[in-house]
Amino acid sequence: MSGGERTFIDACLTRAIALYLAQNTGRRFDTLFSDEADGPLDPEHKRMFMAMKREVLRLGGYRQEFFITQTPHLAAMADAIIDLDAMQVDALRDVALVAEEART
């Protein structure tokens, strides 16, 4: 089994267990999280991976999933993007402005 196949199967099993527990224990969660799980997938499986994520959100009644990806076309498929690099640049700019104001 390839790394991509293993990743896809692991993600499907994890979400299947989450759906089962949500339906059979009455414990509901609004949000799912995943961290760069799409890395080893080829482009076609990345699209399937995103479709699976959306279907799990629908089936489980989840409100959202926060997921980290380095894949631009998956990020483009997201409903919203939190760009930490841009936030860091803004924070550094703010610190520089405060430092400049303190000197004057």
C-alpha distances in whole Angstrom, upper triangle without the diagonal:
4,7,8,6,6,10,11,10,12,15,15,16,18,20,20,22,24,25,26,28,30,31,32,33,35,34,33,32,33,30,26,25,22,21,20,16,16,16,12,12,14,18,17,14,17,20,18,17,21,22,20,22,25,25,24,27,29,28,29,32,31,33,30,27,28,24,24,23,23,22,26,25,24,27,29,28,29,32,33,32,33,34,34,35,38,39,39,41,43,44,45,47,49,49,51,53,54,55,57,59,60,61,63
4,5,5,6,9,10,11,12,14,15,16,18,20,21,22,24,26,27,28,30,32,33,34,36,34,33,32,32,29,25,24,20,19,17,14,13,13,9,9,11,15,15,12,14,17,16,15,19,21,19,21,24,24,24,26,29,28,29,31,30,32,29,26,26,22,22,20,20,19,23,22,21,24,26,25,26,30,31,30,31,31,31,32,35,36,36,38,40,41,42,44,46,46,48,50,51,52,54,56,57,58,60
4,5,5,6,9,10,10,12,14,15,16,18,20,21,22,24,26,27,28,30,31,32,34,32,31,29,30,26,23,21,17,16,13,11,10,9,6,8,10,14,15,12,13,16,16,14,17,19,18,19,22,23,22,25,27,27,27,30,28,29,27,23,23,19,18,17,17,17,20,20,19,21,24,23,24,27,28,27,27,27,28,28,31,32,32,35,37,37,38,41,42,43,44,47,48,48,50,52,53,54,57
4,5,5,6,9,10,11,12,14,15,17,18,20,21,23,24,26,27,29,30,31,33,31,30,28,28,25,21,19,16,15,12,9,8,8,5,4,7,11,11,8,9,13,12,11,14,16,15,16,19,20,19,22,24,24,25,27,25,27,24,21,21,17,17,15,15,14,18,17,16,19,21,20,21,24,25,24,26,26,26,27,30,31,32,33,36,36,37,40,41,42,43,46,47,48,49,51,52,54,56
4,5,5,6,8,10,11,12,14,15,16,18,20,21,22,24,26,27,28,30,31,30,29,27,28,25,21,20,17,17,15,12,11,11,8,8,10,13,12,9,11,14,12,11,15,16,14,16,19,19,19,22,23,23,24,27,25,27,25,22,22,19,19,18,19,17,21,20,18,21,23,22,23,26,27,27,28,28,29,30,33,34,35,37,39,39,41,43,44,45,47,49,50,51,53,55,55,57,59
4,6,5,6,9,10,10,12,14,15,16,18,20,21,22,24,26,27,28,30,28,27,26,27,24,20,19,15,15,14,11,11,12,9,9,12,15,15,12,13,16,14,12,16,17,15,16,20,20,19,21,24,23,23,26,25,27,24,21,21,18,18,17,19,18,22,21,19,22,24,23,23,27,28,27,28,28,29,30,33,33,34,36,38,39,40,42,43,44,46,48,49,50,52,54,54,56,58
4,6,5,6,9,10,11,12,14,15,17,18,20,21,22,24,26,27,28,26,25,23,24,21,17,15,12,12,10,7,7,9,7,7,11,14,14,10,11,14,12,10,13,15,13,13,17,17,16,19,21,21,21,24,22,24,21,18,18,15,15,14,15,15,19,18,16,18,21,20,20,23,24,23,24,25,25,26,29,30,30,33,35,35,36,39,40,40,42,45,45,46,48,50,51,53,55
4,6,5,6,9,10,11,12,14,15,16,18,20,21,22,24,26,27,25,24,22,23,20,16,15,13,13,12,8,8,10,9,8,11,12,12,8,9,11,9,7,11,12,10,11,14,14,14,16,19,18,19,21,20,22,20,17,18,15,16,15,17,16,19,18,15,18,20,18,19,22,23,23,24,25,26,28,30,31,32,34,36,36,38,40,41,42,44,46,47,48,50,52,52,54,56
4,5,5,6,8,10,10,12,14,15,16,18,20,21,22,24,25,24,23,22,23,21,17,17,14,16,15,11,12,14,12,11,14,16,15,11,13,15,12,10,13,14,11,13,16,15,14,17,19,18,18,22,21,23,21,18,20,17,18,18,20,19,22,21,18,21,23,21,22,24,26,26,27,28,29,31,33,34,35,37,39,39,41,43,44,45,47,49,49,51,53,54,55,57,59
4,5,5,6,9,10,11,12,14,15,17,18,20,21,22,24,22,22,20,21,19,15,14,12,13,13,9,11,13,12,12,16,18,17,13,14,16,14,11,14,15,12,13,16,16,14,17,19,18,18,21,19,22,20,17,18,15,17,17,19,19,22,22,19,21,24,22,21,24,25,25,25,27,27,29,32,32,33,35,37,37,38,41,42,42,45,47,47,48,51,52,53,55,57
4,6,5,6,8,10,11,12,14,15,16,18,20,21,22,20,19,18,18,16,12,11,9,11,11,8,9,12,12,12,15,16,16,12,12,14,12,8,11,12,9,9,13,13,11,13,16,15,15,18,16,18,16,13,14,12,14,14,17,17,20,19,16,18,20,18,18,20,21,21,22,24,24,27,29,29,30,33,34,34,36,39,39,40,42,44,45,46,48,50,50,52,55
4,6,5,6,9,10,10,12,14,15,16,18,20,21,20,19,18,18,16,13,14,12,15,15,11,12,15,15,13,16,17,16,12,13,14,11,9,11,11,8,9,12,11,9,12,14,13,13,17,16,19,17,15,16,15,17,17,20,19,22,21,17,20,22,19,19,21,23,23,25,27,28,30,32,32,33,36,37,37,39,42,42,43,46,47,48,49,51,53,53,56,58
4,5,5,6,9,10,10,12,14,15,16,18,20,19,18,18,19,17,14,15,14,16,17,13,15,17,17,16,19,21,19,16,16,18,15,12,15,15,11,12,15,14,11,15,17,15,14,18,17,20,19,17,18,17,19,20,23,22,25,24,21,23,25,23,22,24,26,26,27,29,29,32,34,34,35,38,39,39,41,43,44,45,47,49,49,51,53,54,55,57,59
4,5,5,6,9,10,11,12,14,15,16,18,16,16,15,16,14,11,11,11,13,15,12,14,17,17,17,20,21,21,17,17,18,16,13,15,15,12,11,14,14,11,13,16,14,13,16,15,18,16,14,15,15,17,18,21,21,24,24,20,21,24,22,21,22,24,24,24,26,27,29,32,31,32,35,36,36,38,41,41,42,44,46,46,48,50,51,52,54,56
4,5,5,6,8,10,10,12,14,15,16,15,14,13,14,12,9,11,11,14,15,13,14,18,18,17,20,21,20,16,16,17,14,12,13,13,9,8,11,10,7,10,12,10,9,13,12,15,14,12,14,14,16,18,21,21,23,22,19,20,22,20,18,20,21,22,23,25,26,29,31,30,32,35,36,36,38,40,40,41,44,45,46,47,50,51,51,54,56
4,5,5,6,9,10,11,12,14,15,15,14,14,16,15,13,14,14,18,19,16,17,21,21,19,22,23,21,18,18,19,16,14,15,14,11,11,13,11,8,11,13,10,10,13,13,17,16,15,18,17,20,21,25,24,26,25,22,23,25,22,21,23,25,26,27,29,30,33,35,34,36,39,39,39,42,44,44,45,48,49,49,51,53,54,55,58,59
4,5,5,6,8,10,10,12,14,13,13,13,16,15,13,14,15,18,20,17,19,22,22,22,25,26,24,21,21,22,19,17,18,18,14,14,16,14,11,13,15,13,11,15,14,18,18,16,18,18,21,23,26,26,29,28,24,25,28,25,24,25,26,27,28,30,31,34,35,35,36,39,40,39,42,44,44,45,48,49,49,51,53,54,55,57,59
4,5,5,6,9,10,10,12,10,10,10,12,11,9,12,13,16,19,16,19,22,23,22,25,26,25,21,21,21,19,16,17,17,13,12,14,13,9,11,13,11,8,12,11,14,14,13,15,16,19,21,25,25,27,26,23,23,26,23,21,22,23,24,25,28,28,31,33,32,34,37,37,37,39,41,41,42,45,46,46,48,51,51,52,54,56
4,6,5,6,9,10,11,10,10,10,12,12,11,14,15,19,21,18,20,24,24,23,26,26,25,21,21,21,18,16,17,16,13,12,13,11,8,9,11,8,6,9,10,14,14,14,17,18,21,23,26,26,28,27,23,24,26,23,21,22,24,25,26,29,30,33,34,34,36,39,39,39,41,43,43,44,47,48,48,50,53,53,54,56,58
4,5,5,6,8,10,10,11,13,15,16,14,17,18,22,24,21,23,26,26,25,28,29,27,24,24,24,21,19,20,19,16,15,17,14,11,13,14,11,9,12,13,17,18,17,20,21,24,26,29,29,31,30,26,28,30,26,25,26,27,29,30,33,33,36,38,37,39,42,42,42,45,47,46,47,50,51,51,53,56,56,57,60,61
4,5,5,6,8,7,9,11,14,14,14,16,18,21,24,21,24,27,28,27,30,31,29,26,26,26,24,21,22,21,18,17,18,16,13,14,15,13,10,13,13,17,18,17,20,21,24,26,30,30,32,31,28,28,31,28,26,26,27,29,29,32,32,36,37,36,38,41,41,40,43,45,45,46,49,50,49,51,54,54,55,58,60
4,6,6,6,5,6,8,11,12,12,15,18,21,24,22,24,27,28,27,30,31,29,26,26,25,23,21,21,20,17,16,16,15,11,12,13,10,7,9,10,14,15,15,18,20,23,26,29,29,31,30,26,27,29,26,24,24,25,27,27,31,31,35,36,34,36,39,39,39,42,44,43,44,47,48,48,50,53,53,53,56,58
4,6,6,8,8,11,13,15,15,19,21,24,27,24,26,30,30,29,32,32,30,27,27,27,24,22,22,21,18,17,17,15,12,13,13,10,8,10,12,16,17,18,21,23,26,28,32,32,33,32,28,29,31,28,26,26,27,29,30,33,34,38,39,38,40,43,42,42,45,47,46,48,51,51,51,53,56,56,57,60,61
4,6,8,10,13,16,18,18,21,23,26,29,26,28,32,32,31,34,34,33,30,30,30,27,25,25,24,21,20,21,19,16,17,17,14,12,14,15,19,21,21,24,25,29,31,34,34,36,35,31,32,34,31,29,29,31,32,33,36,37,40,41,40,42,45,45,44,47,49,49,50,53,54,53,55,58,58,59,62,63
4,5,8,12,15,17,17,20,22,26,28,27,29,32,33,32,35,36,35,31,31,31,28,26,26,26,23,21,22,20,17,18,18,15,13,14,15,19,20,21,23,25,28,31,34,35,37,36,32,32,35,32,29,29,30,32,32,35,36,39,40,39,41,44,43,43,46,48,47,48,51,52,51,53,56,56,56,59,61
4,6,10,13,15,16,20,22,26,29,27,30,33,34,33,36,36,35,32,31,31,29,26,26,25,23,21,21,20,17,16,17,14,11,12,13,16,19,20,22,25,28,31,34,35,36,35,32,32,33,31,28,27,29,31,31,34,35,38,39,37,40,43,42,41,45,47,45,46,50,50,50,52,55,54,55,58,60
4,7,10,12,14,17,20,23,26,25,27,30,32,31,34,34,34,31,29,30,28,25,25,24,22,20,20,19,16,15,16,15,11,12,12,14,16,17,19,22,25,28,32,32,34,33,29,29,31,29,26,25,26,28,28,31,31,35,36,34,36,39,39,38,41,43,42,43,46,47,46,48,51,51,51,54,56
4,7,9,11,14,18,21,24,23,25,28,30,29,32,32,31,28,27,27,25,23,22,22,19,17,17,17,13,12,13,12,9,9,8,11,13,14,17,19,23,25,29,30,31,30,27,26,28,26,23,22,23,25,25,28,29,32,33,31,34,37,36,36,39,41,39,41,44,44,44,46,49,49,49,52,54
4,6,8,11,15,18,21,20,23,26,28,27,30,30,29,27,25,25,24,21,20,20,18,15,15,16,12,11,13,13,9,9,7,8,10,11,13,16,19,22,26,27,28,27,24,23,25,23,20,19,20,21,21,25,25,29,29,28,30,33,32,32,35,37,36,37,40,41,40,43,45,45,46,49,50
4,7,10,14,17,20,20,22,25,27,27,29,28,28,26,24,23,22,20,18,18,17,14,14,14,12,9,11,12,9,7,5,5,7,8,11,14,18,21,24,25,25,25,21,21,22,20,17,16,16,18,18,22,23,26,27,25,28,31,30,30,33,34,33,35,38,38,38,41,43,43,44,47,48
4,7,10,14,17,16,18,21,24,23,26,26,26,23,21,21,20,17,16,17,15,12,12,14,11,9,12,13,10,10,6,6,5,5,7,10,14,17,21,21,22,22,19,18,20,18,15,14,14,15,16,19,20,23,24,23,25,28,27,27,30,32,31,33,36,36,36,39,41,41,42,45,46
4,7,11,13,13,15,18,20,20,23,23,23,20,18,18,18,14,13,15,13,10,11,13,10,8,12,13,10,11,8,9,7,4,6,8,12,14,18,19,20,20,17,16,19,17,14,14,15,15,16,19,19,22,24,23,25,28,28,27,30,32,32,33,36,37,37,39,42,42,43,45,47
4,7,10,10,13,15,18,18,21,21,22,19,17,18,18,14,13,16,14,11,13,15,12,11,15,16,14,15,11,12,9,6,5,6,8,12,15,17,18,19,15,15,18,16,14,15,14,14,14,16,16,20,21,20,22,25,25,25,28,30,30,31,34,35,35,37,39,40,41,43,45
4,7,7,9,12,14,15,18,18,19,16,14,16,16,12,12,15,13,10,13,15,13,13,17,17,16,17,14,15,11,8,7,5,6,9,12,14,16,17,13,13,17,15,13,15,15,14,14,16,16,19,21,21,22,25,26,25,28,30,30,31,34,35,36,37,40,41,41,44,46
4,6,8,10,12,14,17,18,19,17,14,16,17,13,13,17,16,13,16,18,16,16,20,21,20,21,18,18,14,11,8,6,5,7,10,12,15,16,13,13,16,16,14,17,16,14,14,15,14,16,19,19,20,22,24,24,25,28,29,29,32,34,34,35,38,39,40,42,44
4,5,6,9,11,14,14,16,14,11,14,15,12,12,16,15,13,16,19,17,18,21,22,21,23,20,20,16,13,11,7,5,5,7,9,12,14,11,11,15,15,14,17,16,14,14,15,15,16,19,19,20,22,24,25,26,28,30,30,32,34,35,36,38,40,41,42,45
4,6,8,9,12,13,15,12,10,13,13,9,11,14,13,11,15,17,15,16,20,20,20,22,19,20,17,13,12,8,8,8,10,11,14,14,12,13,16,15,15,18,18,17,17,18,18,20,22,23,24,26,28,28,30,32,33,34,36,38,39,40,42,43,44,46,48
4,6,5,9,10,11,9,6,10,10,7,9,12,12,11,14,16,16,17,20,21,21,23,20,21,18,14,13,10,9,7,9,8,11,11,9,11,14,13,14,17,18,16,18,18,19,20,22,23,24,26,28,29,30,32,34,35,36,38,40,41,42,44,45,47,49
4,6,8,10,13,11,9,12,13,11,12,16,16,15,18,20,20,21,24,25,25,26,24,24,21,17,16,12,10,8,8,8,12,12,11,13,16,16,16,20,20,18,19,18,19,19,22,23,24,26,28,29,29,32,33,34,36,38,39,40,42,44,45,46,48
4,7,10,12,9,9,13,13,11,14,17,16,16,20,21,21,22,25,26,26,28,26,27,23,20,19,15,14,11,11,11,14,15,13,16,18,18,19,23,23,21,22,22,22,23,26,27,27,29,32,32,33,35,37,38,39,41,43,43,45,47,48,49,52
4,7,8,6,6,9,10,9,11,14,13,14,17,18,19,21,23,23,24,26,24,25,22,19,19,15,14,12,12,10,14,13,12,15,17,16,17,21,22,21,22,22,23,24,26,28,29,30,32,33,34,36,38,39,41,43,44,45,47,48,50,51,53
4,6,5,6,9,10,10,12,14,15,16,19,20,21,23,24,25,26,28,27,27,24,21,21,18,17,14,13,11,13,12,12,15,17,16,18,22,23,22,24,24,25,25,27,29,30,31,34,35,36,38,39,41,42,44,45,46,48,50,51,52,54
4,6,5,7,9,10,11,13,14,15,17,19,20,22,23,25,26,27,26,26,23,21,20,17,16,13,13,9,11,9,9,13,14,13,16,19,21,20,22,22,24,24,26,28,29,30,32,34,35,36,38,40,41,42,44,45,47,48,50,51,53
4,5,5,6,9,10,11,12,14,16,17,19,20,22,23,24,26,25,26,23,21,21,18,18,16,16,13,14,11,11,15,15,14,17,20,22,22,24,25,27,27,29,31,32,33,35,37,38,39,41,43,44,45,47,48,50,51,53,54,56
4,5,5,6,9,10,10,12,14,15,16,18,20,20,22,24,23,24,21,19,19,16,17,14,15,12,15,12,11,15,16,14,16,20,21,21,23,24,26,27,28,30,31,33,35,36,37,39,41,42,43,45,47,48,49,51,52,54,56
4,5,5,6,9,10,11,13,14,15,17,19,20,21,23,21,21,19,16,16,13,13,11,12,9,11,9,7,11,12,11,13,16,18,17,20,20,22,23,25,26,28,29,31,32,34,35,37,38,40,41,43,44,46,47,49,50,52
4,5,5,6,9,10,11,12,14,16,17,18,20,21,20,20,18,16,17,14,15,13,14,11,12,9,7,11,11,9,12,15,17,17,20,21,23,25,26,27,29,30,32,33,35,36,38,40,41,42,44,45,47,48,50,52,53
4,5,5,6,9,10,10,12,14,15,16,18,20,19,20,18,16,17,15,17,15,16,14,15,13,11,14,15,12,14,17,19,20,22,24,26,27,28,30,32,33,34,36,38,39,40,42,44,45,46,48,49,51,52,54,56
4,5,5,6,9,10,11,13,14,15,16,18,17,18,16,13,14,12,13,12,14,12,14,12,9,12,14,11,12,15,17,18,20,21,23,25,26,27,29,31,32,33,35,37,38,39,41,43,44,45,47,48,50,52,53
4,5,5,6,9,10,11,13,14,15,16,15,15,13,11,12,10,12,11,14,11,13,10,7,10,11,8,9,12,14,15,17,19,21,23,24,25,27,29,30,31,33,35,35,37,39,40,42,43,45,46,48,50,51
4,5,5,6,9,10,11,12,14,15,15,16,14,13,15,14,16,15,17,15,16,13,10,13,13,10,11,13,16,17,20,22,25,26,27,28,31,32,33,34,37,38,39,40,42,43,45,47,48,49,51,53,54
4,5,5,6,9,10,10,12,14,13,15,14,12,14,13,16,15,18,16,18,16,13,15,16,13,13,15,18,19,21,23,25,28,29,29,31,33,34,35,37,39,40,41,43,45,46,47,49,50,52,54,55
4,5,5,6,9,10,11,12,11,12,10,8,11,10,13,13,16,15,17,15,11,13,15,11,11,12,15,16,18,20,22,25,26,26,28,30,31,32,34,36,36,38,40,41,42,44,46,47,48,50,52
4,5,5,6,9,10,11,10,10,9,9,12,12,15,15,18,17,17,15,12,13,14,11,10,11,14,16,18,21,23,26,26,27,29,31,31,32,35,36,37,39,41,41,42,45,46,47,48,51,52
4,5,5,6,8,10,10,12,12,12,15,15,18,18,22,20,21,18,15,17,18,14,14,14,17,19,22,25,27,29,30,30,33,35,35,36,39,40,40,42,44,45,46,48,50,51,52,54,56
4,5,5,6,8,8,11,10,10,13,14,17,18,21,20,22,20,16,18,19,16,15,15,18,20,21,24,26,29,30,30,32,34,34,35,38,39,39,41,44,45,45,47,49,50,51,54,55
4,6,5,6,5,7,7,8,11,13,16,18,21,20,21,20,16,17,18,15,13,13,15,17,19,22,24,27,28,27,30,32,32,33,36,37,37,39,41,42,42,45,47,47,48,51,52
4,6,5,7,8,10,11,15,16,20,21,24,23,23,21,18,19,20,16,15,14,17,20,22,25,27,30,30,30,33,35,35,36,39,40,40,42,44,45,45,48,49,50,51,54,55
4,6,8,11,12,13,17,18,22,23,26,25,26,24,21,22,23,19,18,18,20,23,25,28,30,33,33,33,36,38,38,38,41,43,42,44,47,47,48,50,52,52,54,56,58
4,5,9,11,12,15,17,20,22,26,25,26,25,21,22,23,20,18,18,20,22,24,27,28,32,32,31,34,37,36,37,40,41,41,42,45,46,46,48,50,51,52,54,56
4,6,9,11,15,17,21,23,27,26,27,25,22,22,23,20,17,16,18,21,23,26,28,31,31,30,33,36,35,35,39,40,39,41,44,44,44,47,49,49,50,53,54
4,6,8,11,14,18,20,23,23,24,23,19,19,20,18,15,14,16,18,19,23,24,27,28,27,29,32,31,32,35,36,36,37,40,41,41,43,45,45,47,49,51
4,7,10,13,17,19,23,23,23,22,19,18,19,16,13,12,13,16,17,20,22,25,25,24,27,30,29,29,32,34,33,35,38,38,38,41,43,42,44,47,48
4,7,10,13,15,19,19,19,19,15,14,16,14,10,9,10,12,13,17,19,22,22,21,24,26,26,26,30,31,30,32,35,35,36,38,40,40,42,44,46
4,6,10,12,16,16,17,17,13,12,15,13,10,10,10,11,12,15,17,20,21,20,22,25,25,25,28,30,30,31,34,35,35,37,39,40,41,44,45
4,7,10,13,14,15,16,13,11,14,13,10,10,10,9,9,12,13,16,18,17,19,22,22,22,25,27,27,28,31,32,32,34,36,37,38,40,42
4,6,10,11,13,14,10,9,12,12,9,11,11,10,10,12,13,16,17,17,19,21,22,23,25,27,27,29,31,32,33,35,37,38,39,41,43
4,7,9,11,13,10,9,12,13,11,13,12,10,9,10,11,13,15,15,16,19,20,21,23,25,26,27,29,30,31,33,35,36,37,39,41
4,5,8,10,7,7,10,11,10,14,13,10,11,11,12,13,15,17,18,20,21,22,24,26,27,28,30,31,33,34,36,37,39,40,42
4,6,9,8,8,11,13,13,16,15,12,12,11,12,12,15,17,17,18,21,22,23,25,26,28,29,31,32,33,35,37,38,39,41
4,6,5,6,9,10,11,15,15,12,14,13,15,15,17,19,20,21,23,25,26,27,29,30,31,33,35,36,37,39,41,42,44
4,5,5,6,9,10,13,13,11,13,12,14,14,15,18,19,20,21,23,24,25,27,29,30,32,34,35,36,38,39,41,42
4,5,5,6,9,12,13,12,15,14,17,17,18,21,22,23,24,27,28,29,30,32,33,35,37,38,39,41,43,44,45
4,5,5,7,10,11,11,13,14,16,17,18,20,22,23,24,26,28,29,30,32,34,35,36,38,39,41,42,44,46
4,5,5,9,8,7,10,10,13,14,15,16,19,20,21,22,24,25,27,29,30,31,33,35,36,37,39,41,42
4,5,8,9,8,12,12,15,16,16,18,20,21,22,24,26,26,28,30,31,32,34,36,37,38,40,42,43
4,7,9,9,13,14,18,19,19,20,23,24,24,27,29,29,30,33,34,35,37,39,40,41,43,45,46
4,5,7,10,12,15,17,17,18,21,22,22,24,27,27,28,30,32,33,34,36,38,38,40,42,43
4,7,10,13,16,19,18,18,22,23,22,24,27,27,28,30,32,32,34,36,37,38,40,42,43
4,7,10,13,15,14,15,18,19,19,20,23,24,24,26,28,29,30,32,34,34,36,38,39
4,6,9,11,11,12,15,16,16,18,20,21,21,24,26,26,27,30,31,32,34,36,37
4,6,9,9,8,11,13,13,14,17,18,18,20,23,23,24,27,28,29,30,33,34
4,6,5,6,9,10,11,12,15,16,17,19,20,21,23,25,26,27,29,31,32
4,5,5,6,9,10,10,12,14,15,16,18,20,21,22,24,26,27,29,30
4,5,5,6,9,10,11,12,14,15,17,19,20,21,23,25,26,27,29
4,5,5,6,9,10,11,12,14,15,17,19,20,21,23,24,26,27
4,5,5,6,9,10,10,12,14,15,16,18,20,21,23,25,26
4,5,5,6,9,10,11,12,14,15,16,18,20,21,23,25
4,5,5,6,9,10,11,12,14,15,16,18,20,21,23
4,5,5,6,9,10,11,12,14,15,16,18,20,21
4,5,5,6,9,10,11,12,14,15,17,19,20
4,5,5,6,9,10,11,12,14,15,17,19
4,5,5,6,9,10,10,12,14,15,17
4,5,5,6,9,10,11,12,14,16
4,5,5,6,9,10,11,12,15
4,5,5,6,9,10,11,13
4,5,5,6,9,10,11
4,5,5,6,9,10
4,5,5,6,9
4,5,5,7
4,5,5
4,6
4
